[in-house]
Amino acid sequence: MAGLNYVAFNQDHSQLAVATTRGLRVYQTDPFELQQQTYEEDISLVEQLFSTSLVALILTPRLLRIVNTKRKSTICELTFHGMVVSLKMNRKRLVIVLEETVFIYDLSNMKMLHSQLTPLNPAGICAVSPNSENNYLALPHYQKSQPGRPTQPAHVPSAIVKETISGD
């Protein structure tokens, strides 16, 4: 029996991609039925581009493979310096999220457009707008603290925060 690793709807929610320890399954959502199934390596993450046959797979913690599932061909493979914790696509961009870095690629030629350091993000928190005209990207960012003001976690009430007392 295959172990479940990850599930994701495509951008228009018409298909559901399922990554398992024994490969990939793609389901049509209305009516719900299996469209295709592959038997390959352990797939930890998957992202499908709308209802196309273009699928991005994370096969090992650092290996990205972009495949055409209809032709059963590999388009490209990239290896990253750290563990890939999330990936997102729209018609123009592929976003790869590592724990402390984000890479943005042009999907048409796989040229890296930008890399950005981020705060520690082991959960891979990331959102990409499906509308490729705007290419909105949402990520955690570093929060700047105001000078002279102690920082505190957002969940701690301000009445509990203790001020630093000097010896003067």
C-alpha positions as CSV (number, residue, x, y, z in Angstrom):
1,M,0.0,0.0,0.0
2,A,1.3,3.4,-0.9
3,G,1.9,6.0,1.8
4,L,0.4,9.4,1.3
5,N,2.9,12.3,1.3
6,Y,1.1,15.3,-0.1
7,V,-2.1,16.4,-1.9
8,A,-2.7,19.6,-3.8
9,F,-5.5,21.0,-6.1
10,N,-4.4,22.6,-9.3
11,Q,-5.0,26.4,-9.7
12,D,-8.6,26.1,-10.9
13,H,-9.5,23.2,-8.5
14,S,-10.5,21.0,-11.5
15,Q,-7.9,18.3,-10.6
16,L,-6.2,16.9,-7.5
17,A,-2.6,15.7,-7.5
18,V,-1.6,13.1,-4.9
19,A,2.0,12.4,-4.1
20,T,2.7,9.0,-2.5
21,T,5.6,6.8,-1.6
22,R,5.0,4.9,-4.8
23,G,4.3,7.6,-7.4
24,L,1.8,10.2,-8.5
25,R,-2.0,10.0,-9.0
26,V,-4.0,12.8,-10.6
27,Y,-7.8,12.9,-10.1
28,Q,-10.4,14.9,-12.0
29,T,-12.7,16.5,-9.4
30,D,-16.0,16.7,-11.2
31,P,-16.9,13.9,-11.5
32,F,-14.3,12.6,-9.1
33,E,-12.2,9.9,-11.0
34,L,-8.6,8.8,-11.4
35,Q,-7.2,10.3,-14.6
36,Q,-3.6,9.0,-14.5
37,Q,-1.3,7.2,-12.2
38,T,2.5,6.7,-12.3
39,Y,4.7,4.2,-10.5
40,E,8.0,5.8,-9.8
41,E,10.0,7.0,-6.9
42,D,8.8,8.3,-3.6
43,I,7.3,11.8,-4.3
44,S,7.2,14.2,-1.4
45,L,5.6,17.3,-3.0
46,V,3.7,17.9,-6.2
47,E,2.3,20.9,-8.1
48,Q,0.3,20.7,-11.3
49,L,-0.1,23.6,-13.7
50,F,-3.8,24.1,-14.2
51,S,-5.3,21.2,-16.2
52,T,-2.1,20.7,-18.3
53,S,0.2,17.7,-18.2
54,L,3.0,19.8,-16.7
55,V,3.8,18.7,-13.2
56,A,6.6,19.7,-10.8
57,L,7.7,16.9,-8.4
58,I,10.0,16.8,-5.4
59,L,11.6,13.4,-5.4
60,T,14.2,13.7,-2.7
61,P,14.4,16.5,-0.2
62,R,16.6,18.5,-2.7
63,L,15.6,17.2,-6.2
64,L,13.0,18.9,-8.4
65,R,11.8,17.2,-11.5
66,I,9.4,18.9,-14.0
67,V,7.6,16.3,-16.2
68,N,5.1,16.1,-19.0
69,T,2.8,13.3,-17.7
70,K,1.2,12.6,-21.0
71,R,4.4,12.1,-22.9
72,K,6.0,10.6,-19.8
73,S,9.1,12.8,-20.3
74,T,11.3,14.8,-18.0
75,I,11.6,18.4,-19.0
76,C,14.2,19.4,-16.5
77,E,15.8,18.5,-13.1
78,L,17.3,20.9,-10.6
79,T,19.1,20.0,-7.3
80,F,19.0,22.6,-4.5
81,H,21.5,23.2,-1.7
82,G,18.8,22.6,1.0
83,M,15.5,20.8,1.6
84,V,12.6,21.9,-0.6
85,V,9.6,22.5,1.7
86,S,7.1,23.9,-0.8
87,L,6.7,24.7,-4.5
88,K,4.0,26.7,-6.3
89,M,3.3,27.6,-10.0
90,N,1.2,29.8,-12.2
91,R,1.4,30.0,-16.0
92,K,4.6,32.2,-15.8
93,R,6.4,31.4,-12.6
94,L,7.7,28.5,-10.6
95,V,8.5,29.3,-6.9
96,I,10.7,26.9,-4.9
97,V,10.7,27.4,-1.1
98,L,13.6,26.1,0.9
99,E,13.7,26.6,4.7
100,E,15.4,30.0,4.5
101,T,15.5,30.8,0.8
102,V,13.0,31.3,-2.0
103,F,13.8,30.9,-5.7
104,I,11.6,32.3,-8.5
105,Y,11.9,30.8,-12.0
106,D,10.5,31.8,-15.4
107,L,8.5,28.7,-16.2
108,S,8.9,29.1,-20.0
109,N,12.7,28.6,-19.9
110,M,13.5,27.7,-16.3
111,K,15.8,30.7,-15.9
112,M,16.1,31.8,-12.3
113,L,14.8,35.3,-12.0
114,H,15.3,36.0,-8.3
115,S,16.4,34.4,-5.0
116,Q,15.4,35.8,-1.7
117,L,16.5,35.0,1.9
118,T,13.6,34.5,4.2
119,P,13.1,33.9,8.0
120,L,13.2,30.2,8.9
121,N,10.2,28.7,7.2
122,P,10.2,24.9,7.8
123,A,6.4,24.7,7.0
124,G,7.0,26.2,3.5
125,I,4.4,28.9,4.0
126,C,3.9,30.4,0.5
127,A,1.1,31.5,-1.8
128,V,1.3,32.4,-5.5
129,S,-1.6,34.1,-7.4
130,P,-3.0,31.8,-10.2
131,N,-3.5,35.0,-12.2
132,S,-0.2,35.3,-14.1
133,E,-0.8,38.9,-15.1
134,N,0.0,40.1,-11.6
135,N,2.3,37.4,-10.3
136,Y,1.6,38.1,-6.6
137,L,3.7,36.1,-4.1
138,A,3.1,35.9,-0.4
139,L,5.9,34.8,2.0
140,P,7.0,35.3,5.6
141,H,9.3,38.3,5.9
142,Y,11.7,39.7,8.5
143,Q,9.9,42.0,10.9
144,K,11.8,45.1,11.8
145,S,11.6,46.1,15.5
146,Q,11.4,49.7,16.5
147,P,14.6,51.1,18.2
148,G,14.4,51.1,22.0
149,R,11.3,49.0,22.1
150,P,11.6,45.4,23.3
151,T,10.3,42.8,20.9
152,Q,7.8,40.2,22.1
153,P,5.9,37.4,20.5
154,A,2.5,38.4,19.2
155,H,0.7,35.9,21.4
156,V,2.1,37.4,24.7
157,P,-0.1,40.2,26.2
158,S,1.8,43.4,26.6
159,A,1.1,43.4,30.4
160,I,3.3,40.3,30.8
161,V,6.3,41.7,29.0
162,K,9.0,42.8,31.5
163,E,11.1,45.8,30.8
164,T,14.9,45.6,31.2
165,I,16.0,47.4,34.4
166,S,19.3,49.0,34.4
167,G,21.6,49.2,37.4
168,D,21.6,53.1,37.5
